[in-house]
Amino acid sequence: MNPKESDQPKASGMLSVVSTPLGNLGDITARSLELLRTADLVLCEDTRTTGMLLKHLGIQAVLKSYHAYNEHVILDKILEQLQSGAKMVLVSDAGTPGISDPGFLLIRHLLQHRIKVDVAPGPSAILPALLLSGFPCDRFVFEGFLPLKKGRATRINALKTEARTIILYESPHRILRTVKDLAEILGPDRQACLARELTKLHQEIIHLPLADLARHCESKPPKGEIVLVLQGASKDKAGD
């Protein structure tokens, strides 16, 4: 057998990774719609959330839960179905699967077994928040969610001298603590942008230094999905 041929995915089914709207349903792509319409099975975090989206789009599909609590358990079952020729779509509740959402383990597992995986690019909260921050976007680092306990201070300290623009995800009930921790370690004057409910009716973009942002979050606790963007360290601090 030709060595190059042996490295190619087996002739079997395929998993398509599909990004779904953050809020504005007009952001779904034509390619994503076609993949959802023709899938034998749609893997999703919450069948209720995805079910409502598909109902709005006029699509009927077989849904199966795939989330952080069962992904290790059902990997081999999914692999077996794909090896039998199934066409599957993986979605998260909103945005791009695998980016601080379940998906990475499945994609890696399938690639290791030479199953074809494709990605239909689409909505993600990272780039809109970055652009709306007004901070340099030629170089940036995505940190996802900060650790809740172990390693939290270490991770934040590592960002103190990071010169690139920094992007974080955070939940509304932890955002105040996170902004306070960042202000304490990175400095109260570090410029920040809180992007909330992107693409939705109540989208809000707040530009403030970290200390002022902490006071804002304390007096008016933000709700909904949050992306926090931080200006990179100045040249003198980046070299410390």
ChimeraX attribute file (.defattr): number of C-alpha atoms within 10 A of each C-alpha:
attribute: neighborCount
match mode: 1-to-1
recipient: residues
	/A:1	5
	/A:2	6
	/A:3	7
	/A:4	7
	/A:5	9
	/A:6	10
	/A:7	9
	/A:8	11
	/A:9	17
	/A:10	14
	/A:11	13
	/A:12	15
	/A:13	19
	/A:14	23
	/A:15	26
	/A:16	21
	/A:17	26
	/A:18	26
	/A:19	25
	/A:20	27
	/A:21	23
	/A:22	21
	/A:23	16
	/A:24	13
	/A:25	14
	/A:26	8
	/A:27	14
	/A:28	18
	/A:29	17
	/A:30	9
	/A:31	13
	/A:32	19
	/A:33	16
	/A:34	11
	/A:35	19
	/A:36	24
	/A:37	18
	/A:38	15
	/A:39	21
	/A:40	15
	/A:41	20
	/A:42	26
	/A:43	23
	/A:44	23
	/A:45	23
	/A:46	16
	/A:47	18
	/A:48	13
	/A:49	13
	/A:50	22
	/A:51	17
	/A:52	12
	/A:53	16
	/A:54	16
	/A:55	11
	/A:56	10
	/A:57	14
	/A:58	11
	/A:59	15
	/A:60	13
	/A:61	17
	/A:62	13
	/A:63	20
	/A:64	14
	/A:65	17
	/A:66	24
	/A:67	17
	/A:68	12
	/A:69	10
	/A:70	11
	/A:71	17
	/A:72	12
	/A:73	10
	/A:74	14
	/A:75	16
	/A:76	14
	/A:77	10
	/A:78	19
	/A:79	19
	/A:80	13
	/A:81	16
	/A:82	20
	/A:83	20
	/A:84	12
	/A:85	13
	/A:86	18
	/A:87	20
	/A:88	25
	/A:89	27
	/A:90	26
	/A:91	26
	/A:92	26
	/A:93	19
	/A:94	18
	/A:95	22
	/A:96	27
	/A:97	22
	/A:98	16
	/A:99	15
	/A:100	13
	/A:101	17
	/A:102	22
	/A:103	23
	/A:104	13
	/A:105	13
	/A:106	21
	/A:107	20
	/A:108	13
	/A:109	14
	/A:110	21
	/A:111	12
	/A:112	10
	/A:113	12
	/A:114	17
	/A:115	22
	/A:116	19
	/A:117	17
	/A:118	13
	/A:119	15
	/A:120	17
	/A:121	16
	/A:122	18
	/A:123	22
	/A:124	18
	/A:125	22
	/A:126	21
	/A:127	12
	/A:128	14
	/A:129	23
	/A:130	22
	/A:131	12
	/A:132	15
	/A:133	23
	/A:134	13
	/A:135	21
	/A:136	14
	/A:137	14
	/A:138	7
	/A:139	11
	/A:140	19
	/A:141	16
	/A:142	14
	/A:143	14
	/A:144	17
	/A:145	14
	/A:146	16
	/A:147	12
	/A:148	10
	/A:149	7
	/A:150	9
	/A:151	11
	/A:152	13
	/A:153	16
	/A:154	10
	/A:155	13
	/A:156	19
	/A:157	14
	/A:158	11
	/A:159	21
	/A:160	19
	/A:161	18
	/A:162	19
	/A:163	19
	/A:164	21
	/A:165	21
	/A:166	24
	/A:167	23
	/A:168	18
	/A:169	20
	/A:170	19
	/A:171	15
	/A:172	15
	/A:173	12
	/A:174	11
	/A:175	22
	/A:176	20
	/A:177	14
	/A:178	20
	/A:179	23
	/A:180	21
	/A:181	19
	/A:182	22
	/A:183	21
	/A:184	13
	/A:185	14
	/A:186	21
	/A:187	15
	/A:188	18
	/A:189	12
	/A:190	18
	/A:191	22
	/A:192	27
	/A:193	24
	/A:194	26
	/A:195	25
	/A:196	22
	/A:197	19
	/A:198	23
	/A:199	18
	/A:200	14
	/A:201	9
	/A:202	11
	/A:203	13
	/A:204	14
	/A:205	18
	/A:206	15
	/A:207	17
	/A:208	16
	/A:209	19
	/A:210	25
	/A:211	20
	/A:212	18
	/A:213	22
	/A:214	23
	/A:215	14
	/A:216	15
	/A:217	18
	/A:218	14
	/A:219	9
	/A:220	9
	/A:221	14
	/A:222	20
	/A:223	14
	/A:224	14
	/A:225	16
	/A:226	22
	/A:227	24
	/A:228	24
	/A:229	28
	/A:230	25
	/A:231	21
	/A:232	26
	/A:233	20
	/A:234	14
	/A:235	11
	/A:236	9
	/A:237	12
	/A:238	14
	/A:239	10
	/A:240	7
